Amino acid sequence: MLGKFFQSIVNQIGSSLDKTFGVIDESLTVIACNRNDKIGETAKSFNHNSLLNSNVYITDEHTYKSFGTHIYPGYVVFVSGNDNISKDYANLISVTMENALKYHNERYDKSNFIKNILLDNVLSGDIYIKSRKLKFNLDVNRVCMIIKTTSKSDTSACEVVKGLFPDKNKDFVININENNIVLVKEIPKETDTSDFEKLAISISDTLSGEYSINSVIGIGTPVNGIKDLARSFKESQVAVEVGKVFDTNKNIISYANLGIARLVYQLPTTLCEAFLKEIFKRGSIESMDQETLFTIQKFFENSLNISETSRKLFVHRNTLVYRLEKIKKITGLDLREFEDAIVFKIALMVKKYLVSNPTKY
């Protein structure tokens, strides 16, 4: 599994050495080497018992140096030759591989640990124990963003996002499933929420502009420490789902900006249906034509200002007043009155929520 990882290191240092060298695993198979024809061969002149008493073993043709586990070596570096230069090479390469393997394992464990926290697969009491073991910085702020891809591409969206956040000790890019990627971003304590949206826009533009990958990004609220990451993750999920219902034209949705939509989304459908029946006793929303509904939308967008709304609709002020009176007769609600306008606005959102029949995570 680590063959490609070790091979990348071999390729980096291979041009600097004039000897054949590589790495063998527990099955005595060469999994990395600066000579491609050697990869996959079995190291017949060596066995792990040779390193039980010493972590260096020399034969007529090769020098071997273990790394990985002190008691029983998981991996072994081999270098052609049995002279002091070969021994020095073996020592240097094994140290390099040891440090790289430690970093790789630590990184791998951290990513899995974060993923399990997000999915609530870690007991609360175990989080801090594991955090200390993995040397997590607990006293920092982080925010979760879920990146939901909505189009197919030959390019891996996860790999693209990973490339945008190369600091593997601070930022974690986790593939939840085929269409959902989570970015756990370390942030300064006084970061403004608008900065999160700018970051999300940058991610979205990179995916769409360079790789033709369309996406919707939900942004959770910042949390301090590790334990509350699951909450920020769930908020980012809710942001995407609520956005599908109420902000269909947006692909960047922040949980902090959902407002009333967040409350409506969490209501039971039976309660929503009862609310609509109670509000629209005289006549339902369905009885209104598209022109009337468009007038209502513009009236709300212009903060219940009759003059501004009539200007935007290119109609006379009296025409708009007539339409508002018509709405009052149908519903019993006068949209020129603030309280009635609030009730009607919520009713429209409830109706939209019921029609959408959203699928929750």
Kinemage of the C-alpha trace (Angstrom):
@kinemage 1
@onewidth
@group {chain A} dominant
@subgroup {mainchain}
@vectorlist {calphas} color= white
{ca met a 1} P 0.000 0.000 0.000
{ca leu a 2} L 2.928 2.340 0.713
{ca gly a 3} L 4.879 1.353 -2.378
{ca lys a 4} L 4.027 4.532 -4.295
{ca phe a 5} L 4.782 6.629 -1.234
{ca phe a 6} L 8.261 5.148 -0.803
{ca gln a 7} L 8.881 5.253 -4.551
{ca ser a 8} L 8.253 8.999 -4.623
{ca ile a 9} L 10.997 9.469 -2.029
{ca val a 10} L 13.340 7.148 -3.920
{ca asn a 11} L 12.773 9.175 -7.078
{ca gln a 12} L 13.660 12.397 -5.259
{ca ile a 13} L 17.008 11.156 -3.963
{ca gly a 14} L 17.819 8.596 -6.655
{ca ser a 15} L 19.799 10.907 -8.931
{ca ser a 16} L 22.177 11.770 -6.090
{ca leu a 17} L 23.414 8.193 -5.518
{ca asp a 18} L 25.523 5.969 -7.723
{ca lys a 19} L 24.249 2.734 -6.176
{ca thr a 20} L 21.116 0.660 -6.531
{ca phe a 21} L 18.867 1.072 -3.495
{ca gly a 22} L 15.268 0.627 -2.463
{ca val a 23} L 12.789 -0.643 0.122
{ca ile a 24} L 11.494 -4.148 0.846
{ca asp a 25} L 8.441 -4.984 2.929
{ca glu a 26} L 7.600 -7.787 5.379
{ca ser a 27} L 6.954 -10.231 2.533
{ca leu a 28} L 10.533 -9.608 1.280
{ca thr a 29} L 9.150 -7.918 -1.847
{ca val a 30} L 10.917 -4.912 -3.330
{ca ile a 31} L 8.209 -2.219 -3.242
{ca ala a 32} L 10.387 0.758 -4.259
{ca cys a 33} L 13.711 1.043 -6.067
{ca asn a 34} L 15.703 3.446 -8.222
{ca arg a 35} L 15.780 0.629 -10.800
{ca asn a 36} L 12.260 -0.059 -12.035
{ca asp a 37} L 13.126 -3.599 -13.151
{ca lys a 38} L 13.801 -4.560 -9.519
{ca ile a 39} L 10.350 -3.572 -8.226
{ca gly a 40} L 8.285 -6.662 -7.419
{ca glu a 41} L 11.294 -8.957 -7.039
{ca thr a 42} L 11.844 -11.042 -3.905
{ca ala a 43} L 14.923 -10.310 -1.773
{ca lys a 44} L 16.188 -13.910 -1.688
{ca ser a 45} L 19.451 -13.192 0.113
{ca phe a 46} L 17.732 -11.597 3.080
{ca asn a 47} L 15.271 -12.522 5.815
{ca his a 48} L 13.953 -10.504 8.739
{ca asn a 49} L 15.573 -12.815 11.291
{ca ser a 50} L 18.886 -11.364 10.164
{ca leu a 51} L 17.932 -8.097 11.869
{ca leu a 52} L 16.689 -9.475 15.190
{ca asn a 53} L 19.947 -8.739 16.991
{ca ser a 54} L 21.134 -5.878 14.835
{ca asn a 55} L 19.306 -3.396 12.626
{ca val a 56} L 22.074 -3.574 10.016
{ca tyr a 57} L 22.770 -6.709 7.961
{ca ile a 58} L 25.493 -7.045 5.308
{ca thr a 59} L 25.838 -9.717 2.628
{ca asp a 60} L 28.254 -10.121 -0.261
{ca glu a 61} L 26.025 -8.024 -2.512
{ca his a 62} L 23.916 -5.722 -0.323
{ca thr a 63} L 23.696 -3.744 2.893
{ca tyr a 64} L 20.328 -3.815 4.710
{ca lys a 65} L 19.044 -1.368 7.299
{ca ser a 66} L 15.687 -1.711 9.049
{ca phe a 67} L 13.188 1.016 9.824
{ca gly a 68} L 9.612 1.094 11.028
{ca thr a 69} L 9.484 -1.009 14.200
{ca his a 70} L 12.363 -1.429 16.622
{ca ile a 71} L 11.406 -4.931 17.787
{ca tyr a 72} L 10.337 -6.344 14.442
{ca pro a 73} L 11.199 -4.222 11.409
{ca gly a 74} L 8.278 -3.613 9.080
{ca tyr a 75} L 10.430 -2.222 6.268
{ca val a 76} L 14.065 -2.496 5.253
{ca val a 77} L 16.282 -0.305 3.108
{ca phe a 78} L 18.750 -2.133 0.866
{ca val a 79} L 21.791 -0.646 -0.872
{ca ser a 80} L 24.014 -2.440 -3.353
{ca gly a 81} L 27.528 -3.131 -2.020
{ca asn a 82} L 28.936 -4.059 1.385
{ca asp a 83} L 31.513 -1.316 1.964
{ca asn a 84} L 31.364 1.596 4.403
{ca ile a 85} L 29.862 3.906 1.780
{ca ser a 86} L 26.993 1.469 1.269
{ca lys a 87} L 26.503 1.311 5.032
{ca asp a 88} L 26.446 5.115 5.279
{ca tyr a 89} L 23.944 5.306 2.430
{ca ala a 90} L 21.733 2.701 4.084
{ca asn a 91} L 21.789 4.627 7.377
{ca leu a 92} L 20.937 7.948 5.731
{ca ile a 93} L 18.164 6.534 3.539
{ca ser a 94} L 16.605 4.600 6.432
{ca val a 95} L 16.456 7.781 8.541
{ca thr a 96} L 14.778 9.612 5.664
{ca met a 97} L 12.282 6.795 5.157
{ca glu a 98} L 11.627 6.501 8.897
{ca asn a 99} L 10.768 10.191 9.228
{ca ala a 100} L 8.651 10.142 6.090
{ca leu a 101} L 6.767 7.039 7.259
{ca lys a 102} L 6.135 8.598 10.670
{ca tyr a 103} L 4.740 11.721 9.022
{ca his a 104} L 2.612 9.666 6.640
{ca asn a 105} L 1.137 7.501 9.408
{ca glu a 106} L 0.476 10.509 11.607
{ca arg a 107} L -1.219 12.323 8.746
{ca tyr a 108} L -3.279 9.270 7.814
{ca asp a 109} L -4.394 8.710 11.402
{ca lys a 110} L -5.313 12.380 11.819
{ca ser a 111} L -7.504 12.402 8.728
{ca asn a 112} L -9.339 9.268 9.808
{ca phe a 113} L -9.708 10.663 13.302
{ca ile a 114} L -11.223 13.902 11.983
{ca lys a 115} L -13.566 11.950 9.694
{ca asn a 116} L -14.781 9.816 12.607
{ca ile a 117} L -15.417 12.939 14.690
{ca leu a 118} L -17.471 14.490 11.887
{ca leu a 119} L -19.548 11.323 11.558
{ca asp a 120} L -19.997 10.930 15.347
{ca asn a 121} L -18.043 7.676 15.384
{ca val a 122} L -15.853 8.664 18.357
{ca leu a 123} L -16.968 8.687 21.971
{ca ser a 124} L -16.761 12.096 23.600
{ca gly a 125} L -14.331 10.894 26.255
{ca asp a 126} L -12.002 9.360 23.671
{ca ile a 127} L -11.689 12.525 21.599
{ca tyr a 128} L -9.280 14.316 23.934
{ca ile a 129} L -7.234 11.179 24.580
{ca lys a 130} L -6.770 10.550 20.871
{ca ser a 131} L -6.154 14.260 20.243
{ca arg a 132} L -3.240 14.315 22.662
{ca lys a 133} L -1.839 11.125 21.175
{ca leu a 134} L -1.923 12.608 17.675
{ca lys a 135} L -0.591 15.949 18.987
{ca phe a 136} L -3.519 18.015 17.786
{ca asn a 137} L -3.545 21.685 18.601
{ca leu a 138} L -6.748 21.885 20.633
{ca asp a 139} L -6.824 25.623 21.297
{ca val a 140} L -7.524 26.831 17.748
{ca asn a 141} L -10.635 27.778 15.805
{ca arg a 142} L -11.767 25.690 12.880
{ca val a 143} L -14.672 25.761 10.442
{ca cys a 144} L -16.202 23.014 8.314
{ca met a 145} L -17.234 23.453 4.705
{ca ile a 146} L -18.979 20.749 2.737
{ca ile a 147} L -18.323 20.809 -0.997
{ca lys a 148} L -21.073 18.986 -2.858
{ca thr a 149} L -20.201 18.302 -6.486
{ca thr a 150} L -23.160 18.458 -8.866
{ca ser a 151} L -21.469 17.408 -12.106
{ca lys a 152} L -19.268 14.562 -13.280
{ca ser a 153} L -15.610 15.052 -14.187
{ca asp a 154} L -12.568 12.942 -14.957
{ca thr a 155} L -10.665 15.021 -12.422
{ca ser a 156} L -10.988 14.180 -8.723
{ca ala a 157} L -12.550 17.154 -6.955
{ca cys a 158} L -11.041 15.916 -3.687
{ca glu a 159} L -7.521 16.015 -5.112
{ca val a 160} L -8.122 19.506 -6.508
{ca val a 161} L -9.235 20.801 -3.111
{ca lys a 162} L -6.305 19.080 -1.398
{ca gly a 163} L -3.993 20.928 -3.755
{ca leu a 164} L -5.509 24.236 -2.651
{ca phe a 165} L -4.704 23.528 1.012
{ca pro a 166} L -1.197 22.047 1.172
{ca asp a 167} L -0.635 22.552 4.925
{ca lys a 168} L -1.539 19.041 6.063
{ca asn a 169} L -1.056 19.823 9.749
{ca lys a 170} L -3.634 22.614 9.829
{ca asp a 171} L -6.181 21.864 7.113
{ca phe a 172} L -7.893 18.553 6.379
{ca val a 173} L -9.679 17.621 3.167
{ca ile a 174} L -11.806 14.515 3.688
{ca asn a 175} L -13.731 12.543 1.097
{ca ile a 176} L -17.061 11.606 2.723
{ca asn a 177} L -18.543 9.907 -0.343
{ca glu a 178} L -18.613 10.202 -4.137
{ca asn a 179} L -20.192 13.662 -4.195
{ca asn a 180} L -19.320 15.177 -0.820
{ca ile a 181} L -15.977 16.548 0.335
{ca val a 182} L -15.382 18.231 3.676
{ca leu a 183} L -12.778 20.903 4.292
{ca val a 184} L -11.825 21.360 7.952
{ca lys a 185} L -9.999 24.698 7.926
{ca glu a 186} L -7.971 26.181 10.756
{ca ile a 187} L -8.762 29.887 11.046
{ca pro a 188} L -7.638 32.927 13.079
{ca lys a 189} L -9.878 33.620 16.064
{ca glu a 190} L -11.235 36.915 14.736
{ca thr a 191} L -12.036 35.757 11.195
{ca asp a 192} L -15.152 37.385 9.745
{ca thr a 193} L -17.831 35.150 8.243
{ca ser a 194} L -17.513 37.036 4.957
{ca asp a 195} L -13.966 35.665 4.693
{ca phe a 196} L -15.371 32.125 4.711
{ca glu a 197} L -17.600 32.981 1.786
{ca lys a 198} L -14.669 34.472 -0.126
{ca leu a 199} L -12.725 31.275 0.469
{ca ala a 200} L -15.674 29.163 -0.675
{ca ile a 201} L -16.036 31.299 -3.817
{ca ser a 202} L -12.349 30.746 -4.562
{ca ile a 203} L -12.773 26.969 -4.230
{ca ser a 204} L -15.906 26.985 -6.396
{ca asp a 205} L -14.274 29.131 -9.085
{ca thr a 206} L -11.228 26.849 -9.225
{ca leu a 207} L -13.361 23.716 -9.551
{ca ser a 208} L -15.627 25.184 -12.230
{ca gly a 209} L -13.174 27.389 -14.089
{ca glu a 210} L -10.218 25.025 -14.373
{ca tyr a 211} L -11.815 21.576 -14.086
{ca ser a 212} L -15.472 22.092 -15.157
{ca ile a 213} L -16.719 20.726 -11.838
{ca asn a 214} L -19.899 22.404 -10.614
{ca ser a 215} L -20.411 22.494 -6.868
{ca val a 216} L -22.514 23.789 -4.007
{ca ile a 217} L -20.658 24.750 -0.836
{ca gly a 218} L -22.203 24.884 2.625
{ca ile a 219} L -20.368 26.733 5.402
{ca gly a 220} L -20.757 25.887 9.094
{ca thr a 221} L -20.018 28.215 11.994
{ca pro a 222} L -16.536 28.408 13.578
{ca val a 223} L -15.860 26.172 16.575
{ca asn a 224} L -13.041 26.072 19.083
{ca gly a 225} L -11.223 22.797 19.513
{ca ile a 226} L -11.896 19.337 18.154
{ca lys a 227} L -15.014 18.179 19.960
{ca asp a 228} L -17.441 20.597 18.291
{ca leu a 229} L -16.318 19.892 14.717
{ca ala a 230} L -19.296 17.581 14.251
{ca arg a 231} L -21.617 20.509 14.961
{ca ser a 232} L -19.945 22.725 12.355
{ca phe a 233} L -20.096 19.832 9.880
{ca lys a 234} L -23.832 19.290 10.463
{ca glu a 235} L -24.406 23.028 10.045
{ca ser a 236} L -22.654 22.949 6.682
{ca gln a 237} L -24.924 20.062 5.622
{ca val a 238} L -28.013 21.977 6.710
{ca ala a 239} L -26.796 25.038 4.790
{ca val a 240} L -26.630 23.018 1.556
{ca glu a 241} L -30.038 21.416 2.101
{ca val a 242} L -31.761 24.670 3.070
{ca gly a 243} L -30.103 26.387 0.133
{ca lys a 244} L -31.626 23.808 -2.242
{ca val a 245} L -35.064 24.845 -0.988
{ca phe a 246} L -34.888 28.603 -0.442
{ca asp a 247} L -31.792 29.867 -2.307
{ca thr a 248} L -31.776 27.808 -5.470
{ca asn a 249} L -29.736 30.422 -7.349
{ca lys a 250} L -26.857 30.382 -4.861
{ca asn a 251} L -24.042 27.868 -4.736
{ca ile a 252} L -22.384 29.331 -1.620
{ca ile a 253} L -24.603 29.115 1.465
{ca ser a 254} L -23.532 30.039 4.971
{ca tyr a 255} L -25.373 28.566 7.953
{ca ala a 256} L -24.991 31.867 9.797
{ca asn a 257} L -26.991 33.666 7.094
{ca leu a 258} L -29.917 31.249 6.791
{ca gly a 259} L -32.155 33.235 9.140
{ca ile a 260} L -35.824 32.213 9.183
{ca ala a 261} L -35.206 29.577 6.510
{ca arg a 262} L -33.253 27.524 9.029
{ca leu a 263} L -36.222 27.497 11.427
{ca val a 264} L -38.752 26.646 8.725
{ca tyr a 265} L -36.589 23.763 7.510
{ca gln a 266} L -36.623 22.180 10.975
{ca leu a 267} L -40.420 22.274 11.352
{ca pro a 268} L -42.439 19.036 11.072
{ca thr a 269} L -44.391 18.870 7.818
{ca thr a 270} L -47.666 18.239 9.686
{ca leu a 271} L -47.191 21.507 11.579
{ca cys a 272} L -46.418 23.332 8.332
{ca glu a 273} L -49.579 22.052 6.690
{ca ala a 274} L -51.685 23.074 9.683
{ca phe a 275} L -50.097 26.531 9.650
{ca leu a 276} L -50.967 27.110 5.990
{ca lys a 277} L -54.579 26.033 6.499
{ca glu a 278} L -54.899 28.410 9.422
{ca ile a 279} L -53.347 31.398 7.636
{ca phe a 280} L -55.130 31.021 4.309
{ca lys a 281} L -58.666 30.421 5.474
{ca arg a 282} L -60.239 32.633 2.796
{ca gly a 283} L -58.153 31.523 -0.158
{ca ser a 284} L -54.971 29.566 -0.848
{ca ile a 285} L -51.731 30.639 -2.477
{ca glu a 286} L -52.657 28.440 -5.434
{ca ser a 287} L -55.535 30.814 -6.281
{ca met a 288} L -53.090 33.630 -7.044
{ca asp a 289} L -51.783 34.106 -10.571
{ca gln a 290} L -48.070 34.474 -11.448
{ca glu a 291} L -48.353 38.260 -11.804
{ca thr a 292} L -49.664 38.556 -8.238
{ca leu a 293} L -46.951 36.273 -6.823
{ca phe a 294} L -44.263 38.242 -8.688
{ca thr a 295} L -45.666 41.489 -7.278
{ca ile a 296} L -45.472 40.042 -3.748
{ca gln a 297} L -41.881 38.957 -4.289
{ca lys a 298} L -40.822 42.426 -5.472
{ca phe a 299} L -42.722 44.091 -2.645
{ca phe a 300} L -40.752 42.067 -0.110
{ca glu a 301} L -37.464 42.639 -1.928
{ca asn a 302} L -38.026 46.389 -1.679
{ca ser a 303} L -38.782 46.357 2.056
{ca leu a 304} L -42.550 46.990 1.665
{ca asn a 305} L -41.881 50.304 -0.052
{ca ile a 306} L -44.753 51.025 -2.454
{ca ser a 307} L -43.007 53.771 -4.433
{ca glu a 308} L -39.803 51.771 -4.953
{ca thr a 309} L -41.683 48.584 -5.829
{ca ser a 310} L -43.902 50.296 -8.402
{ca arg a 311} L -40.799 51.831 -9.980
{ca lys a 312} L -39.083 48.447 -10.203
{ca leu a 313} L -42.220 46.855 -11.654
{ca phe a 314} L -42.710 49.732 -14.133
{ca val a 315} L -46.313 50.194 -12.990
{ca his a 316} L -48.235 53.141 -11.571
{ca arg a 317} L -48.390 53.440 -7.811
{ca asn a 318} L -52.184 53.055 -7.884
{ca thr a 319} L -51.830 49.832 -9.869
{ca leu a 320} L -49.618 48.372 -7.161
{ca val a 321} L -52.042 49.504 -4.430
{ca tyr a 322} L -54.857 47.798 -6.360
{ca arg a 323} L -52.896 44.541 -6.489
{ca leu a 324} L -52.157 44.699 -2.756
{ca glu a 325} L -55.861 45.238 -2.055
{ca lys a 326} L -56.625 42.221 -4.206
{ca ile a 327} L -54.211 40.114 -2.135
{ca lys a 328} L -55.877 41.348 1.043
{ca lys a 329} L -59.284 40.260 -0.217
{ca ile a 330} L -57.985 36.781 -1.110
{ca thr a 331} L -55.973 36.090 2.043
{ca gly a 332} L -57.167 38.552 4.655
{ca leu a 333} L -53.567 39.773 5.041
{ca asp a 334} L -52.579 43.376 4.299
{ca leu a 335} L -48.951 43.261 3.142
{ca arg a 336} L -48.586 46.975 3.894
{ca glu a 337} L -48.851 46.056 7.583
{ca phe a 338} L -45.565 44.758 8.975
{ca glu a 339} L -47.027 41.906 11.054
{ca asp a 340} L -49.204 40.664 8.192
{ca ala a 341} L -46.219 40.884 5.856
{ca ile a 342} L -44.124 38.722 8.226
{ca val a 343} L -46.881 36.098 8.438
{ca phe a 344} L -47.247 36.021 4.649
{ca lys a 345} L -43.476 35.798 4.100
{ca ile a 346} L -43.190 32.840 6.451
{ca ala a 347} L -46.210 31.220 4.825
{ca leu a 348} L -44.556 31.469 1.404
{ca met a 349} L -41.401 29.855 2.777
{ca val a 350} L -43.393 27.081 4.438
{ca lys a 351} L -45.186 26.425 1.157
{ca lys a 352} L -41.885 26.288 -0.707
{ca tyr a 353} L -40.500 23.898 1.893
{ca leu a 354} L -43.457 21.517 1.556
{ca val a 355} L -43.334 21.582 -2.237
{ca ser a 356} L -39.598 20.863 -2.312
{ca asn a 357} L -39.924 17.750 -0.105
{ca pro a 358} L -36.205 18.028 0.784
{ca thr a 359} L -34.117 14.946 1.399
{ca lys a 360} L -32.164 15.306 4.608
{ca tyr a 361} L -28.807 13.744 5.308
